């Protein structure tokens, strides 16, 4: 996708900034307006958030609608809801796994094999393997992953980095140089409040 944007917007850096924002957030362009699903997004607010003036937004919309390949893409965009941000609050964990691009498919299938063999229930999977970005796999687990399983993930060929988003603070002692634990302080606070 970024190659398409590079081709059509190489001479328009401000417009490219706008289309990258639209693409990353799943905002569509239809009938001269920008939408989040079926809700119209105000151009003035969009311009403020992106850091461009409203005229740039209007020129970008016009350019997209007058360029058939871009119109085909941008009229179909939708945001993808994800549980990754709320999972630790719910007592679930998120595995954010960075993989080598050339080993992406094999490594991601190995991760799922490992989860299956250990009967770890998966709630949601989200993945990105765009050319310009690191290949990442996000997996929301119902509950928390046993330490011995997360240690095995690090041994998968093609593995680069693991970030565990968790409600459990004690997992920090099991990380290596390639791993990181982000525990949810709000979850810890909620647990303290219920104990008192």
Buried (B, 14 or more C-beta within 10 A) or exposed (E): EEEEBEEBBEEBEBBBBBBBBBBEBBBBBBEEEBBBEEEEBEBEEBBEEBEBEBEBBEBBBEBBBEEEEBBEBBBEBEEEEEBBEEBBEBBBBBBBBBBBBEBBEEBBEBBBEBBEEEEBEEBBEBEEBEEEEEBBBBBBBBEBBEEEBBBBBBEBEBBBBBBBBBBBEEBBEEBEEEBBBBBBEEBBEBEEEEEE
